[in-house]
């Protein structure tokens, strides 16, 4: 079985395509293990679909499934285009709904990919924890968002507590001039990751709703990369570079 390893601004994924839809929880745990496997934040399997260009199965590194993953959509789109599974402008099905993506036609092992995420929804804007204001926003998966004056200080114990209390990912964001810096604790990984697309989108959407930023900004995750987020009146657009780091054959 041929596998590709991808990095999308610090989020890394193992991707392959198959004609068979089945439970791959055990395979995800095995492949994503950073000591005994290949190592990644998640596993993406691309499957044929009779209406859209394809559908995906997405697994976190602990084998749990997730409705959506923003950085995963961009890595997945790049893989599908470069493997002739979809045109450069594509639509594919996730558990959260249909995702539209556009891949730079000139890309090979790396390139810019834009995803149009599912429409965001504010679930609760009145959460207070440790005297901090938190919003719960669904950008494909649920995210807690709080603004901070010190992005260097991210309380992982607090994030883990909130993650289990609200069954959500947890983000802090710092308004850096006209742009945002973001850090995220992710479900399924159960730790901070270098980047989270839907987390950056949730932080952007809160800031945009509160008129703290414009409708087109740059967002910087912990990896230090630059992502470009905007609001088109319906949903959030999310653009950044992805890179295929290697391909390998996995012997089952």
Secondary structure, 3 states (H helix, E strand, C coil): CEEEEEEECCEEEEEEEECCCCCCHHHHHHHHCCCCCCCCCEEEEEECCCCCCEEEEEEECCCCECCCCHHHHHHHHHHHHHCCCCCCEEEEEECCEEEEEEECCCCCCEEEEEEECCCCEEEEEEEEECCEEEEEEECCCEEEEEECCCCCCCCHHHHHHHHHHHCCEEEEEEEECCEEEEEEEECCCCEEECCCHHHHHHHHHHHHHCCCCCCEEEEECCCCCCEEEEECCCCEEEEEEEEEEEEEECCC
